[in-house]
Amino acid sequence: MSDRAKADFKRKVAELIMEMKRHEALTRPSDFEGDEAGGILEHNVRKYFFNELLPGLGWNLAQAVAEEARVKAEQTLFLDYLGVHLDLRKPALIFEAKAWEKPFVSAVASENAEKSPSQLIAETLDHIKLRQPAARATTAQWTEWIGTLRDYAIRLHAQSGTFVPRVAISSGQWLVIFTDTKNAFLDAVTVNPDSILTFRIQNFVEQSDQIFDHLSYQTIVGAPPELLRPTELPTYLNAQAIRHVFRSLWVARHSTGSRVAFPAVPRLEVFPVAIVQRSDGVLLTVRDDTRAPIWVPNGSDALSQHLVEVDAASDALLRDIGQVLRSPVIAASIEEFPGFPSIPVRGSVIGLALGSDLAGIRYARSIAKAPDEFIVVTGSLPHFLLAAPRVAGCIGHEWGQCEQERTQFGPAPILHQSVSPRAYYANGSPHHCAHRGIHDRRHNQCHIALFDDYLCCQACAYQPLCWEDEPEASPPCGTMLRAVAPVVAEAE
């Protein structure tokens, strides 16, 4: 784990503690004489502390964490935070939140007063798990909390088939981490107190490296960085650990011009990358950061040369990967791609297990930190664009021709490149589609709709996948020819 990431986390912890101390000072005064001042509620602890702490540990709240995740049981259980493996959708972290003022673990009897917090928690788990006749070691509240954590872990294991590798519980003023969750919650053996780590707020900054080592996303999941150079690959796999390699594009969508004085114009840039599927299913994205992005021309005349340039850059990247791994790399067909994993819905069970089948295979995904950047998997092809549509002479490229047949899409033609609606090729271009029937039928199934809504399906590499149950030249493609064609023929 990088020293920089740990240093950033240490600063984050110090800032969060200062912020929570400020909220403590702002806590409401008592409502009447003798009333106790209100503490910081669990909701606010989550909002101001844990929702900042977890991203500091590398957990992307939008993609890798399901909040209020449901676990099926006789009575539905709700997990405050469930961290999941981004590629495999396997549960990786249970994080239970408590209100700021909730007490740290303590002994329930004087004979246990000298025992460490870890020993008290271990003995309480023994009491619960092994049904020992001896009295519990901790207070009733802590006994209940520990029992609930055990229920979470057991039910989650039954539902997903995976035993979550980390469990933590915290009020913000204290933190308990279970590092051997199988021993603590499942195995019918005495719990090892050394696998239960406890921290107090006064030591959070000093012990932040240890907290990071046990709770960070990369530590738990063993995940590689979002982008790797070819020379970084041997850290995460060898040639024997590769299942497939897929050509892909990193797509960046920009706009130029003024939104006030004249319409903004979209601009697409692509950067060849490769998606390497490891034998365990993990997807690694590899790029050559010495190359510049390649602008996608908006006219058909320059598109052929653009495709040649992208193809050459993609070939060079595959050669670089093969040289580093000392094994030739051949790009696999798009049909072999398993799909990008579905993103967990907050409060949903989708974040608990593999879920790609729930919404079909996803060949494109957005980049979490960049709303106008995307990764598009193209398989053995270098690009999602074709030099020309598979079917020639279709009226669907022109809004006016479609209007004559009462099949036009939208109230008016897209006369110029458009940012909103998203149209990279304008009306009349062989790469533009203005036919309502096509637009309606591809609704919710177009893979490049993330950045273009009007591309002609027959000019897109995904057409055979999107229209598997249709003939290659399904209506209206190639069946409704331009009305002017017969007239021109007679004149000749």
ZASE-219377 format. One record per atom (N, C-alpha, C): residue in three letters; x, y, z. Coordinates in steps of 0.1 Angstrom, whole numbers, plus 5000, padded with zeros to 4 digits. Atoms other than C-alpha are relative to their C-alpha. Layout:
AlaXYZ
...
REM end
This chain:
Met500849885000
Met500050005000
Met500950125000
Ser499149885002
Ser501450344990
Ser500050095013
Asp499949914989
Asp502750575017
Asp499250134998
Arg500849885003
Arg500950865000
Arg498649985004
Ala501450034997
Ala497550695004
Ala499850005015
Lys500150004985
Lys498250645041
Lys500150145006
Ala499849864996
Ala499451005045
Ala498750084998
Asp501349935003
Asp496251135028
Asp499049955010
Phe501050054990
Phe494150915051
Phe500350065014
Lys499749944987
Lys495951045082
Lys499550145001
Arg500549875000
Arg495251395072
Arg498450015000
Lys501450015000
Lys491651305065
Lys499449975014
Val500450044987
Val491251145099
Val500150125009
Ala499849884992
Ala492651455116
Ala498950114997
Glu501049905004
Glu490251685097
Glu498649965004
Leu501350054996
Leu487251465104
Leu499850015015
Ile500149994985
Ile487951465142
Ile499750145003
Met500349864997
Met488151845142
Met498650044996
Glu501349975004
Glu484951865123
Glu498949955009
Met500950054990
Met483151635147
Met500050075013
Lys499949924988
Lys484451825176
Lys499250134999
Arg500849885003
Arg482852135160
Arg498549975001
His501450044999
His479551955157
His499649975014
Glu500250024986
Glu479851855193
Glu499750135007
Ala500249864994
Ala480152225203
Ala498750064996
Leu501349945005
Leu477052305182
Leu498849925004
Thr501150084996
Thr474952035198
Thr499050095008
Arg501049914994
Arg471652185210
Arg500150015015
Pro500049994985
Pro471352315246
Pro498849935005
Ser501150084993
Ser469052145271
Ser498750084998
Asp501349945002
Asp465352215266
Asp499550055014
Phe500549954987
Phe464752255304
Phe501049965010
Glu499050024990
Glu466652255336
Glu500049865004
Gly499850144996
Gly468051915344
Gly500049914987
Asp500050085012
Asp467651795307
Asp501549994996
Glu498750025005
Glu470851655292
Glu500150054985
Ala499849955014
Ala472251815260
Ala499949884991
Gly500150105010
Gly471451615229
Gly501449964994
Gly498850045007
Gly474351405214
Gly499850014985
Ile500050005015
Ile475251375177
Ile499349874996
Leu500750125004
Leu472751135162
Leu500749924990
Glu499350095009
Glu473750835142
Glu499950054986
His500149955014
His472450995110
His501050104997
Asn499049895003
Asn474751295114
Asn501449945001
Val498750075000
Val477651065124
Val500449944986
Arg499850065013
Arg477250885091
Arg500250114990
Lys499949905010
Lys476751205072
Lys501350075000
Tyr498949914999
Tyr479651405085
Tyr501349925003
Phe498750074997
Phe482151125096
Phe500249884991
Phe499850125008
Phe481650785080
Phe499950024985
Asn500149985015
Asn480550915046
Asn501350074995
Glu498749945004
Glu483951095045
Glu501249905003
Leu498950094996
Leu486050825063
Leu500149894990
Leu499950125009
Leu485150535040
Leu500650044986
Pro499249965012
Pro486150725008
Pro501550025002
Gly498649994996
Gly489350805026
Gly500849875000
Leu499550135000
Leu489850435029
Leu500049934986
Gly500050055014
Gly489350394991
Gly498649944996
Trp501350055004
Trp485650294992
Trp499250104993
Asn500849915008
Asn483650454965
Asn498549985004
Leu501450014994
Leu480250524981
Leu499049984989
Ala500950015011
Ala478550544947
Ala500049874993
Gln499950135008
Gln479850214933
Gln500449885008
Ala499550124993
Ala481549994959
Ala499349995014
Val500650014987
Val479250054989
Val498550014998
Ala501550005000
Ala475549964993
Ala499650045015
Glu500549964987
Glu473950165022
Glu498649955002
Glu501350064996
Glu471050015041
Glu499749884992
Ala500250125008
Ala471649695022
Ala499249895007
Arg500850104994
Arg469049425028
Arg500649865000
Val499650145000
Val469949075039
Val498849925004
Lys501250084998
Lys467248815036
Lys500149915012
Ala500150094988
Ala466248635068
Ala498649995003
Glu501450014995
Glu463148545087
Glu499550155002
Gln500349864999
Gln463148915095
Gln501150084993
Thr499049945008
Thr464949135070
Thr500950095008
Leu498949934992
Leu468249275083
Leu500550114990
Phe499549895007
Phe469549615072
Phe501450035004
Leu498649974997
Leu473349675070
Leu500250154997
Asp499849865002
Asp474450035075
Asp500850024988
Tyr499250005012
Tyr477249995050
Tyr500549864996
Leu499450135004
Leu478149695029
Leu500950034988
Gly499049985011
Gly481349725009
Gly500149884991
Val499950125009
Val481549504978
Val501150024990
His499050015010
His484149394953
His499550064987
Leu500649935012
Leu483649624923
Leu499949904988
Asp500150095012
Asp484449344897
Asp499249885003
Leu500750134997
Leu483049034914
Leu498750025007
Arg501249984993
Arg480249194933
Arg499949925013
Lys499950084988
Lys481248984963
Lys500050105013
Pro499949914988
Pro480649134999
Pro501450005005
Ala498649984995
Ala483949265013
Ala500150065014
Leu499949934988
Leu483149475043
Leu498650035006
Ile501149954992
Ile480349515069
Ile500450115009
Phe499649894991
Phe480549845086
Phe498750055007
Glu501149964992
Glu478049915114
Glu500250135007
Ala499949864994
Ala477450275125
Ala499250015013
Lys500749974988
Lys476450385160
Lys500050155003
Ala500049864997
Ala475550725174
Ala501350045008
Trp498849954995
Trp478450945185
Trp500249975015
Glu499950014985
Glu477750915223
Glu499949865005
Lys500250144996
Lys477250535223
Lys501349965007
Pro498850034992
Pro479650385249
Pro500849894994
Phe499050105004
Phe482750185242
Phe499749875008
Val500250134994
Val482849815252
Val500550015014
Ser499550004986
Ser483049765290
Ser499549875006
Ala500350134993
Ala482849465314
Ala498750025008
Val501350004993
Val479549375330
Val500249965014
Ala499850054986
Ala481049225362
Ala501450045004
Ser498849954995
Ser483949335384
Ser501249904997
Glu498950105002
Glu485949005378
Glu500550014986
Asn499549985014
Asn486249105341
Asn500650144998
Ala499649865001
Ala487349465348
Ala501450014995
Glu498649995004
Glu491049395341
Glu500249944986
Lys499950065014
Lys490349225307
Lys500050114990
Ser499949905011
Ser491149415275
Ser498650004992
Pro501250005008
Pro488249525252
Pro499949884990
Ser500050115009
Ser489349255227
Ser499649875007
Gln500350124992
Gln489148985254
Gln498550005003
Leu501449994996
Leu485649105265
Leu499149974988
Ile500850035012
Ile484349095229
Ile500149864996
Ala499850145004
Ala485848755222
Ala499249915010
Glu500750084991
Glu484348615254
Glu498550014998
Thr501449985003
Thr480948765245
Thr499649924988
Leu500350085012
Leu481148595211
Leu500049855004
Asp500150144995
Asp481948265228
Asp498749975007
His501350024993
His478948315250
His498849984990
Ile501050015010
Ile476748375220
Ile500149884991
Lys499850105011
Lys478248135195
Lys500049865006
Leu499850134995
Leu479047845217
Leu498949975011
Arg501150014990
Arg476047895241
Arg500649955013
Gln499450044987
Gln478347875271
Gln499150045011
Pro500949974989
Pro476547865304
Pro500550125008
Ala499549894992
Ala478848135319
Ala499350134996
Ala500649875002
Ala477548485322
Ala500750084989
Arg499349935011
Arg478248725293
Arg501050105007
Ala498949924995
Ala481348945296
Ala499750154999
Thr500349865002
Thr479949275283
Thr498650045003
Thr501349954997
Thr476949495288
Thr499049944991
Ala501150055009
Ala473549395274
Ala500050064987
Gln500049935013
Gln473849655247
Gln501149954991
Trp498950055008
Trp477249535235
Trp499749864996
Thr500450145003
Thr476049175237
Thr499050004988
Glu501050005011
Glu473149265214
Glu500750054987
Trp499349965012
Trp475449455190
Trp500849894994
Ile499150115005
Ile477849165187
Ile499249894994
Gly500950105006
Gly475048925182
Gly499450044987
Thr500549955013
Thr473649135154
Thr501149994989
Leu498950015010
Leu477049155137
Leu500149854995
Arg499950145004
Arg477148775138
Arg498949964991
Asp501250035009
Asp473648755123
Asp500350054986
Tyr499749945013
Tyr474748985095
Tyr501049914992
Ala499050075007
Ala477848785087
Ala499549864995
Ile500550135003
Ile476048445088
Ile498950014988
Arg501049995010
Arg473048565067
Arg500650044987
Leu499449965012
Leu475248735042
Leu500749894993
His499450115005
His477248425038
His499049904993
Ala501050095006
Ala474148215032
Ala499450064987
Gln500649945012
Gln472848465006
Gln500950024989
Ser499049975010
Ser476048544987
Ser500949884997
Gly499150115001
Gly478048224992
Gly501450045004
Thr498749944996
Thr480948445004
Thr500050045014
Phe499949954987
Phe482148505039
Phe500750135000
Val499449875001
Val482848875043
Val501350015007
Pro498750014993
Pro486548925051
Pro500250105011
Arg499849904990
Arg486149235073
Arg498650045006
Val501249954993
Val483549345099
Val500550115009
Ala499649894991
Ala483749675118
Ala498850075005
Ile501149934993
Ile481549865142
Ile500750135006
Ser499449884995
Ser482150225152
Ser498950115004
Ser500949884997
Ser480450535169
Ser500750124995
Gly499249885003
Gly483150765155
Gly501050035011
Gln499149984989
Gln484650795190
Gln500849875003
Trp499350134998
Trp485750425190
Trp499749924987
Leu500150085011
Leu486250165164
Leu500549865003
Val499650144998
Val486349785165
Val500049934987
Ile499850075013
Ile487649575136
Ile500249855003
Phe499850155000
Phe487249195132
Phe500849964988
Thr499150035011
Thr490149075111
Thr499949864996
Asp500250145003
Asp489348705112
Asp498549975002
Thr501450004998
Thr485648705107
Thr499549855000
Lys500450145000
Lys485348325100
Lys500249955015
Asn499850044987
Asn486848255134
Asn499150075010
Ala500849924990
Ala484848525152
Ala498549964999
Phe501450015002
Phe481448455137
Phe499449874996
Leu500650125006
Leu481148115121
Leu500649875006
Asp499550124995
Asp483547855133
Asp499749975015
Ala500450034986
Ala482547665165
Ala501349975008
Val498850014992
Val485847735182
Val500150135008
Thr499949884992
Thr486947975208
Thr500650124992
Val499649885008
Val487448325194
Val501350055005
Asn498749954997
Asn490948455192
Asn499950155002
Pro500149854998
Pro491048805208
Pro501050084992
Asp499049935008
Asp494148895188
Asp499550044987
Ser500649965013
Ser491948915157
Ser499050105001
Ile500949894997
Ile489849185173
Ile500750125004
Leu499249884997
Leu491349525171
Leu499150115004
Thr500849894995
Thr490049825191
Thr500850135000
Phe499449875001
Phe490750195187
Phe499250105006
Arg500749884994
Arg489850515206
Arg500350124992
Ile499849885008
Ile489450855190
Ile501350075003
Gln498849934996
Gln492350995209
Gln501349944993
Asn498850075007
Asn494650745190
Asn499749984985
Phe500350025014
Phe492950755156
Phe501150054991
Val499049955009
Val495550975140
Val501349925001
Glu498850074998
Glu498450805156
Glu500049854994
Gln500150145004
Gln497150455146
Gln499350004986
Ser500750005013
Ser495650565112
Ser500649904990
Asp499450105009
Asp498150345093
Asp499549865002
Gln500650144997
Gln496950035111
Gln498649994996
Ile501450015004
Ile493350125105
Ile499949994985
Phe500050005015
Phe494150185068
Phe500349864995
Asp499550135004
Asp495949855066
Asp498949895001
His501150104998
His492849665078
His498750034993
Leu501349975005
Leu489949855063
Leu500050064986
Ser500049945013
Ser491150005030
Ser499549904989
Tyr500650085011
Tyr489449884998
Tyr501149914993
Gln499050085007
Gln492749774982
Gln500549895009
Thr499550114991
Thr493849585013
Thr499049885000
Ile501050104999
Ile490549395016
Ile499849924987
Val500450065013
Val489849334979
Val501249964993
Gly498850035008
Gly493449324967
Gly499850054986
Ala500349955013
Ala492249544938
Ala501250084995
Pro499049925007
Pro494649694913
Pro499550144999
Pro500549865003
Pro494550074905
Pro499150004988
Glu500950005011
Glu491950184881
Glu500649994986
Leu499250015013
Leu494550224853
Leu501449955003
Leu498650064998
Leu497750024849
Leu500750024987
Arg499150015011
Arg500650064826
Arg500449864997
Pro499750145003
Pro501749744808
Pro501149955010
Thr498950044991
Thr504949744830
Thr499549975014
Glu500550034987
Glu502749734861
Glu499249875001
Leu500850125000
Leu500849424851
Leu500649885008
Pro499450114992
Pro503349164866
Pro499750015015
Thr500349994986
Thr502449294900
Thr498749935004
Tyr501450054998
Tyr498849174896
Tyr499749874993
Leu500250125007
Leu499148874873
Leu501249954992
Asn499050055010
Asn501248654850
Asn499249954988
Ala500750055012
Ala500448514816
Ala499149895002
Gln500950124998
Gln498948194830
Gln498850045007
Ala501149954992
Ala496548404851
Ala499050084991
Ile500949925009
Ile494948574820
Ile498949904994
Arg501150085007
Arg491548444809
Arg499750064986
His500249945013
His490948694781
His500650155000
Val499649865002
Val492249034767
Val499050064990
Phe501049935009
Phe489749274751
Phe500550144996
Arg499849865005
Arg490449574729
Arg498950095006
Ser501049914994
Ser488749874744
Ser500450144997
Leu499749865002
Leu488550254741
Leu499650085013
Trp500449904990
Trp488650524768
Trp499550124992
Val500649895008
Val486250784754
Val499850125009
Ala500249884993
Ala486251144765
Ala499150094991
Arg500949915007
Arg483351374755
Arg500150145005
His499949864996
His483951744755
His499150084991
Ser500749915009
Ser482152044741
Ser500850124998
Thr499349885003
Thr483552344724
Thr499050114996
Gly500849895004
Gly482152684717
Gly499250065012
Ser500849934990
Ser479552894736
Ser498649955001
Arg501450044999
Arg476252784750
Arg499150125000
Val500949885000
Val475053144749
Val500050064986
Ala499949935013
Ala476353304717
Ala499649914988
Phe500350095011
Phe476052994695
Phe500149865006
Pro500150134994
Pro475452624700
Pro501349945003
Ala498850074997
Ala478152424717
Ala500149874991
Val499850125009
Val479652144696
Val500749895007
Pro499450114993
Pro480551804709
Pro501449964993
Arg498850055005
Arg484051664705
Arg500449875007
Leu499650134994
Leu485051294711
Leu501549984998
Glu498650055001
Glu488551174718
Glu500049865006
Val499950144995
Val489450814722
Val501549975003
Phe498750044996
Phe492350644738
Phe500049855001
Pro500050154999
Pro493050274731
Pro500549955013
Val499650074987
Val493150064763
Val499749864997
Ala500350145001
Ala492949694769
Ala499449965014
Ile500650064988
Ile490749514794
Ile500549865002
Val499450134997
Val492549214809
Val499149935010
Gln500850084991
Gln490248954825
Gln500949905007
Arg499250104993
Arg492148764852
Arg499249885002
Ser500750134999
Ser491348404859
Ser499050005011
Asp501049994989
Asp489448504891
Asp498950094996
Gly501149915005
Gly487248734870
Gly500250145002
Val499749854999
Val488849064880
Val500450064987
Leu499749935012
Leu489049314852
Leu501050115003
Leu498949904999
Leu492249524848
Leu500050084987
Thr500049915011
Thr492349824826
Thr501550054998
Val498649975003
Val495749884808
Val500150104989
Arg499949895010
Arg496850194789
Arg501550024998
Asp498749955003
Asp499950334773
Asp499950155002
Asp500249864997
Asp500150674789
Asp501050094993
Thr499149925008
Thr502850794765
Thr499350054987
Arg500749975012
Arg500350824737
Arg498950115003
Ala501049904998
Ala498051124732
Ala498649954995
Pro501350045005
Pro494251084728
Pro499850044985
Ile500249985014
Ile492951064692
Ile498650064998
Trp501349945003
Trp490251294680
Trp499249924990
Val500950085009
Val487251124663
Val499450114990
Pro500549905009
Pro486451314631
Pro498449994999
Asn501450005001
Asn482851414626
Asn499549994985
Gly500450025014
Gly482851354588
Gly500549864996
Ser499750145004
Ser482951024570
Ser501350004992
Asp498850005009
Asp485851134547
Asp501249965008
Ala498850034992
Ala488451124575
Ala499949885009
Leu500250114991
Leu486950834594
Leu500949884998
Ser499350125003
Ser488750564576
Ser501550015005
Gln498749984995
Gln492150714584
Gln500150005015
His500150004985
His491050764620
His500049855005
Leu500050144996
Leu490250394623
Leu501349934998
Val498650065002
Val493650294609
Val500950055011
Glu499149954989
Glu495350514635
Glu499749945013
Val500450064987
Val493350374664
Val500449854999
Asp499650155001
Asp493950014651
Asp501549995003
Ala498550014998
Ala497750074650
Ala500350025015
Ala499749974986
Ala497750224686
Ala499549885008
Ser500550114993
Ser495649934698
Ser500949884999
Asp499150115003
Asp497949674682
Asp501350025008
Ala498849984993
Ala500949844698
Ala499949985015
Leu500350034986
Leu499349824732
Leu500049855003
Leu500050144998
Leu498749454729
Leu501449944999
Arg498650045001
Arg502349404718
Arg500750035012
Asp499349964988
Asp503549594748
Asp499649905012
Ile500450094990
Ile501449374771
Ile500649864998
Gly499450135003
Gly502749054754
Gly501550005004
Gln498650004997
Gln506349164758
Gln500350005015
Val499850004985
Val505949244795
Val499749875006
Leu500450134994
Leu504248914802
Leu500749884993
Arg499250105007
Arg506548724778
Arg499149894994
Ser501050095006
Ser503548574760
Ser499250084990
Pro500849935010
Pro501748674728
Pro498650025005
Val501349974996
Val498448844734
Val499150024988
Ile501049995011
Ile495448794711
Ile498750055006
Ala501249944995
Ala492349004716
Ala498849904998
Ala501150095001
Ala489248794723
Ala498850074994
Ser501249955005
Ser485848834707
Ser499250075010
Ile500949934990
Ile483349074723
Ile499049905006
Glu501050094994
Glu481048774728
Glu500649935013
Glu499450064989
Glu483548644754
Glu500050095012
Phe499949904989
Phe483348964775
Phe498849975010
Pro501050034990
Pro481448894808
Pro499150115003
Gly500849884997
Gly480149244811
Gly500650075012
Phe499749934988
Phe480949524835
Phe499049975011
Pro500950034989
Pro479449454869
Pro498950115002
Ser501149914997
Ser476149614879
Ser500450085013
Ile499749914988
Ile476449904904
Ile498949975011
Pro501050034989
Pro474749834938
Pro499150125002
Val501049904997
Val471550024944
Val499950015015
Arg500149984985
Arg471450174979
Arg498749955005
Gly501250064994
Gly469049985000
Gly499549874993
Ser500450125008
Ser468949694975
Ser500949885003
Val499250124998
Val470149334976
Val500949984988
Ile499150025012
Ile471849384942
Ile501450015003
Gly498649984997
Gly475049484959
Gly500649885007
Leu499550114992
Leu475249144977
Leu500649894992
Ala499550125008
Ala476048904948
Ala500250054986
Leu499849975015
Leu476848884911
Leu498750044995
Gly501349965005
Gly474249074893
Gly499950054986
Ser499949955013
Ser475249134857
Ser498849954992
Asp501150055008
Asp472348924844
Asp498750085003
Leu501249934996
Leu469849154861
Leu499750114989
Ala500249895009
Ala470349434835
Ala500649974986
Gly499350045012
Gly472049244806
Gly501450035001
Ile498649985000
Ile475649254797
Ile500350144997
Arg499649875002
Arg477249594800
Arg501450014993
Tyr498749995007
Tyr479949664774
Tyr500750145002
Ala499449864997
Ala480450034784
Ala499650045014
Arg500349944986
Arg480650214817
Arg500650145001
Ser499549874997
Ser481150564829
Ser501149995010
Ile498949994991
Ile484150674849
Ile499550085012
Ala500649944988
Ala483150754885
Ala500550145002
Lys499549874997
Lys485451054888
Lys499950104988
Ala500149925012
Ala484751194853
Ala498749984993
Pro501350035005
Pro481151224842
Pro499949994985
Asp500150005015
Asp481951274805
Asp501149914995
Glu499050105005
Glu484550984802
Glu499549865003
Phe500650135000
Phe483750624795
Phe501049904995
Ile499250115006
Ile485350284788
Ile499049924992
Val500850085010
Val483950094758
Val500849884996
Val499350125004
Val484949734753
Val499549964986
Thr500350035014
Thr485149644716
Thr500549864996
Gly499750135003
Gly486549294718
Gly501249984991
Ser498950025010
Ser488649194688
Ser500150124990
Leu500049885008
Leu487749514670
Leu500650125006
Pro499349894994
Pro489749834675
Pro499050125004
His500849884998
His486750074675
His498549965001
Phe501450025001
Phe482950094681
Phe499450054987
Leu500549955013
Leu482550284648
Leu500549924989
Leu499750065012
Leu482550134614
Leu500350114990
Ala499849895009
Ala483850324584
Ala498850044992
Ala501249975007
Ala480450304567
Ala498949905005
Pro501150094996
Pro477050144575
Pro500049874992
Arg500050135007
Arg476649774567
Arg499050014988
Val501149995010
Val473449864547
Val500050144994
Ala500049875007
Ala473550134520
Ala498650044996
Gly501249955006
Gly470750354507
Gly498850015009
Cys501249994991
Cys468550374538
Cys499550145002
Ile500549874998
Ile466250664543
Ile500250055014
Gly499949974986
Gly466850654580
Gly501050105004
His498949904997
His469850884577
His499550154999
Glu500549875002
Glu467651184567
Glu498650025006
Trp501349984993
Trp464851324589
Trp498950034990
Gly501049965009
Gly463051474559
Gly499449884993
Gln500550135006
Gln462851134541
Gln499249925009
Cys500850084990
Cys461650974573
Cys498650075002
Glu501249934998
Glu459051254577
Glu499049974989
Gln500950045010
Gln457551164543
Gln499349875002
Glu500650134997
Glu456950814556
Glu499450005014
Arg500649984987
Arg455750954590
Arg500849915010
Thr499250084990
Thr458650774608
Thr501150085005
Gln498949924996
Gln460851074617
Gln500049995016
Phe499850004986
Phe462351084652
Phe500250145005
Gly499849874995
Gly461951404671
Gly499250114992
Pro500949905007
Pro460151734662
Pro500750074988
Ala499349945010
Ala462951854639
Ala501349934997
Pro498750075002
Pro466151734622
Pro501150065008
Ile498749964994
Ile469551754639
Ile500950054989
Leu499349955011
Leu471151994615
Leu501550025002
His498649984996
His474452034633
His500349905011
Gln499650074988
Gln476451834658
Gln499450065012
Ser500849954988
Ser474651854691
Ser500549945013
Val499650044987
Val475651844727
Val498749945007
Ser501350044994
Ser471951814738
Ser498950034990
Pro499750144998
Pro470551594724
Pro501449964995
Arg498650055004
Arg473751394720
Arg500049944986
Ala500050055014
Ala474351364683
Ala501450044994
Tyr498749975005
Tyr477951344670
Tyr500050024985
Tyr500149995015
Tyr476951304634
Tyr498650064997
Ala501249925002
Ala474251544620
Ala499149934989
Asn501050055010
Asn471251474598
Asn500649994986
Gly499550025013
Gly472151334564
Gly501349934999
Ser498750085000
Ser475451174575
Ser499649855000
Pro500250145000
Pro475650804568
Pro500149945014
His499950054987
His476350764605
His498950055009
His501149944993
His473250944616
His498749924998
Cys501350065002
Cys469850784623
Cys498950095005
Ala501149914997
Ala466650984623
Ala498749925000
His501250095001
His464150684622
His499449975013
Arg500750024987
Arg461650664650
Arg500049855004
Gly500150144997
Gly461250294647
Gly501349945006
Ile498750044995
Ile464950234653
Ile500350055014
His499849944987
His465150474682
His499249945011
Asp500950064990
Asp462250324699
Asp500449865004
Arg499750144998
Arg463449964695
Arg501349985007
Arg498750014993
Arg466950034708
Arg500050075014
His500049934987
His465750224739
His500449905011
Asn499550084988
Asn467550094770
Asn500949894996
Gln499150105003
Gln469749864750
Gln501250044992
Cys498849945008
Cys472150094731
Cys501250015010
His498850014991
His475650044746
His500850144999
Ile499349885001
Ile476950384734
Ile499150125003
Ala500949894997
Ala473950594745
Ala500650085012
Leu499349924990
Leu476250714773
Leu500550134994
Phe499549885006
Phe477650964749
Phe499550034986
Asp500649975013
Asp475650944716
Asp498749934999
Asp501350055002
Asp471950894709
Asp499649984986
Tyr500449995014
Tyr471850924671
Tyr500849914991
Leu499150075009
Leu474550694658
Leu499249894993
Cys500750105008
Cys473250464630
Cys500549865005
Cys499650134995
Cys473150104644
Cys500849924990
Gln499250085010
Gln474449964611
Gln501450054999
Ala498649955001
Ala477550184615
Ala500749985014
Cys499550034986
Cys478150054651
Cys500449865001
Ala499550144999
Ala480249754660
Ala499149915009
Tyr500850084991
Tyr477649644686
Tyr498749954993
Gln501350035006
Gln474749604661
Gln499749855000
Pro500450144999
Pro475049224659
Pro499649955014
Leu500350044986
Leu474849204697
Leu498650065004
Cys501349934996
Cys471949454701
Cys498849944993
Trp501150055008
Trp469849294673
Trp500249864997
Glu499750145003
Glu470648934677
Glu498849924995
Asp501250075004
Asp467048824672
Asp499450064987
Glu500549935012
Glu466749044640
Glu500849964988
Pro499250025012
Pro467848984604
Pro501050114999
Glu498949905001
Glu471049174596
Glu499450134994
Ala500649885006
Ala469049414574
Ala498550015004
Ser501449994995
Ser465949434596
Ser499450144996
Pro500749875004
Pro463349704586
Pro500350105011
Pro500149955014
Pro463749984579
Pro501449994993
Cys498649995006
Cys467549934573
Cys500149934987
Gly499850065013
Gly468049874536
Gly498849964993
Thr501250045007
Thr464449814528
Thr499250124995
Met500749875004
Met463150174526
Met501150094994
Leu498949935007
Leu465550314500
Leu499650154997
Arg500249865002
Arg465950684492
Arg499050014988
Ala501049985010
Ala462950804472
Ala500550054987
Val499449955012
Val465250974447
Val500749904992
Ala499250105007
Ala466950654437
Ala499449964986
Pro500650045013
Pro464450544410
Pro500150114989
Val499949895009
Val464350894395
Val501350014993
Val498749995006
Val468050914391
Val500349894990
Ala499750125009
Ala468150564375
Ala499350034987
Glu500749985012
Glu465550664349
Glu500750114992
Ala499449905007
Ala467450984341
Ala501349954993
Glu498850055005
Glu470650784335
Glu499649914988
REM end
